[in-house]
């Protein structure tokens, strides 16, 4: 009778394998977007990217850019679209509503109070200068997040994407062509060049 073979050890888990992304719950979605909205004086996009990509790591930089690009071409405020799309991705309709409520609820209360105060004290010169300073800070934050969103394109050396980006900027920001016309040309061109580039890489 042959001797019993020694037990085979189970393979050790691969430590290098990427762990699945954390799935935020409804309360976590509400609180996360509430924090973004309360911190985002002058623009929530900066804080949304920082929280989603850098802090919680719910999305990669590329996934955030793709999601924001989709939301940018949908009607309505971009960041509101982002909250609904992002929440729905993890928790369905309830997740979209939770993220939307967290994003819109706290600022709405604060804006209502500030509107009442501004209606009464808006003529004060110190207040006007304060608001001008806040506007400058908001523009600086916007430039910072735009640069961060460009980093994936720069790292991949996506020349086509950078050329389209520059062309859209010139067409809308400098030449002042209508946004709708530029998008009608830029979107199909972006899709076509991306598909063609991927086919060339696979070939």
Secondary structure in CASP SS format (residue, H / E / C, confidence):
PFRMAT SS
TARGET T0000
AUTHOR 0000-0000-0000
METHOD secondary structure of the structure
MODEL  1
X C 1.00
X C 1.00
X C 1.00
X C 1.00
X C 1.00
X C 1.00
X C 1.00
X C 1.00
X C 1.00
X C 1.00
X C 1.00
X C 1.00
X C 1.00
X C 1.00
X C 1.00
X C 1.00
X C 1.00
X C 1.00
X C 1.00
X C 1.00
X C 1.00
X C 1.00
X C 1.00
X C 1.00
X C 1.00
X H 1.00
X H 1.00
X H 1.00
X H 1.00
X H 1.00
X H 1.00
X H 1.00
X H 1.00
X H 1.00
X H 1.00
X H 1.00
X H 1.00
X H 1.00
X H 1.00
X C 1.00
X C 1.00
X C 1.00
X C 1.00
X C 1.00
X H 1.00
X H 1.00
X H 1.00
X H 1.00
X H 1.00
X H 1.00
X H 1.00
X H 1.00
X H 1.00
X H 1.00
X H 1.00
X C 1.00
X C 1.00
X C 1.00
X C 1.00
X C 1.00
X H 1.00
X H 1.00
X H 1.00
X H 1.00
X H 1.00
X H 1.00
X H 1.00
X H 1.00
X H 1.00
X H 1.00
X H 1.00
X H 1.00
X C 1.00
X C 1.00
X C 1.00
X C 1.00
X C 1.00
X H 1.00
X H 1.00
X H 1.00
X H 1.00
X H 1.00
X H 1.00
X H 1.00
X H 1.00
X H 1.00
X H 1.00
X H 1.00
X H 1.00
X H 1.00
X H 1.00
X H 1.00
X H 1.00
X H 1.00
X H 1.00
X H 1.00
X H 1.00
X H 1.00
X H 1.00
X H 1.00
X H 1.00
X H 1.00
X H 1.00
X H 1.00
X H 1.00
X H 1.00
X H 1.00
X H 1.00
X H 1.00
X H 1.00
X H 1.00
X H 1.00
X H 1.00
X H 1.00
X H 1.00
X H 1.00
X H 1.00
X H 1.00
X H 1.00
X H 1.00
X H 1.00
X C 1.00
X C 1.00
X C 1.00
X H 1.00
X H 1.00
X H 1.00
X H 1.00
X H 1.00
X H 1.00
X H 1.00
X H 1.00
X H 1.00
X H 1.00
X H 1.00
X H 1.00
X H 1.00
X H 1.00
X H 1.00
X H 1.00
X H 1.00
X H 1.00
X H 1.00
X H 1.00
X H 1.00
X H 1.00
X H 1.00
X H 1.00
X H 1.00
X H 1.00
X H 1.00
X H 1.00
X H 1.00
X H 1.00
X H 1.00
X H 1.00
X C 1.00
X C 1.00
X H 1.00
X H 1.00
X H 1.00
X H 1.00
X H 1.00
X H 1.00
X H 1.00
X H 1.00
X H 1.00
X H 1.00
X H 1.00
X H 1.00
X H 1.00
X H 1.00
X H 1.00
X H 1.00
X C 1.00
X C 1.00
X C 1.00
X C 1.00
X H 1.00
X H 1.00
X H 1.00
X H 1.00
X H 1.00
X H 1.00
X H 1.00
X H 1.00
X H 1.00
X H 1.00
X H 1.00
X H 1.00
X H 1.00
X H 1.00
X H 1.00
X H 1.00
X H 1.00
X H 1.00
X H 1.00
X H 1.00
X H 1.00
X H 1.00
X H 1.00
X H 1.00
X C 1.00
END
